[in-house]
């Protein structure tokens, strides 16, 4: 059986910011953006989501942007880093997107619809 490999540690300051972000009291949409380099970034999104039965929730979503044109070596390194961050931060709603033009409210609602 193989285990996921984390290629880097997560800074304690980042973990503290993530904790504060997760437990914030506001009910407004918010995002925390972690830019890796010119092409790749990770986004933590807290957005109001209305379920089909009328309930409202504020899911914490982890969105990893990795464009198609990135070198395979870079994608492997960033994917390993992503796995480590997702594990440490205990994200449950994790999405990956290759084209930022595809990122929209409709795209997110479709992804969140899976977690009814």
C-alpha positions in Angstrom: 0.0 0.0 0.0 1.4 3.4 -0.9 1.1 6.5 1.2 0.7 10.1 -0.1 4.0 12.0 -0.2 4.2 15.5 1.1 7.1 17.4 -0.5 7.2 20.3 1.8 6.2 21.4 5.3 3.5 23.9 6.1 4.6 27.1 7.9 3.1 27.6 11.3 2.1 31.1 10.4 0.1 29.8 7.5 -1.6 27.2 9.7 -2.5 30.0 12.1 -4.0 32.1 9.3 -5.9 29.1 8.0 -7.3 28.5 11.5 -8.5 32.1 11.9 -10.0 32.0 8.4 -11.8 28.7 9.1 -13.4 30.0 12.3 -14.2 33.6 11.3 -17.6 34.9 12.3 -18.5 36.8 9.2 -21.1 35.4 6.8 -19.6 37.2 3.8 -17.8 35.5 1.0 -14.0 35.5 1.4 -10.9 34.0 -0.1 -7.3 33.4 1.0 -4.9 33.2 -1.9 -1.6 31.4 -1.7 0.5 32.2 -4.8 3.1 29.6 -5.5 4.6 31.2 -8.7 3.4 33.0 -11.8 1.3 30.1 -12.9 0.1 28.1 -10.0 -1.8 29.2 -6.9 -3.9 27.7 -4.2 -7.1 29.4 -3.0 -9.1 28.8 0.2 -12.6 30.0 -0.5 -15.4 30.4 2.1 -18.6 31.1 0.2 -22.3 31.1 1.0 -23.9 28.1 -0.6 -27.7 27.5 -0.7 -28.7 23.9 -0.8 -31.6 22.6 -2.9 -33.7 22.3 0.4 -33.1 25.9 1.3 -30.4 25.4 3.9 -27.5 27.8 3.8 -23.9 26.7 4.6 -20.5 28.2 4.3 -18.2 25.5 3.0 -14.5 26.0 3.1 -13.2 25.0 -0.3 -9.6 24.4 -1.3 -9.1 25.1 -5.0 -5.7 24.3 -6.7 -5.0 26.2 -9.9 -2.5 24.4 -12.2 -2.5 25.4 -15.8 -2.2 22.8 -18.5 1.1 24.3 -19.8 3.1 23.7 -16.7 6.1 21.4 -16.8 5.3 17.9 -15.5 8.1 18.1 -12.9 6.5 21.3 -11.5 3.1 19.7 -11.4 4.4 16.8 -9.5 6.1 19.0 -6.9 3.0 21.2 -6.5 0.7 18.2 -6.3 2.8 16.7 -3.5 2.8 20.1 -1.7 -1.0 20.3 -2.1 -1.5 16.9 -0.6 0.5 17.9 2.5 -1.5 21.1 2.9 -4.8 19.4 2.5 -3.9 16.8 5.1 -2.6 19.3 7.7 -5.4 21.8 7.2 -8.0 19.1 7.1 -9.8 20.3 4.0 -12.7 18.1 2.9 -13.8 20.0 -0.3 -10.8 19.9 -2.6 -11.0 20.9 -6.2 -8.5 21.3 -9.0 -8.9 23.5 -12.1 -6.6 23.9 -15.1 -8.1 26.9 -16.8 -9.0 30.0 -14.7 -11.6 31.0 -17.3 -13.6 27.9 -16.2 -13.7 29.1 -12.6 -17.2 30.6 -12.0 -20.0 30.6 -9.5 -21.7 27.9 -11.7 -18.6 25.7 -11.7 -18.3 25.9 -7.9 -22.0 25.2 -7.3 -21.8 22.2 -9.5 -18.8 20.9 -7.5 -20.4 21.6 -4.2 -23.7 19.9 -5.3 -21.8 16.6 -4.9 -21.6 17.2 -1.1 -25.4 17.4 -0.4 
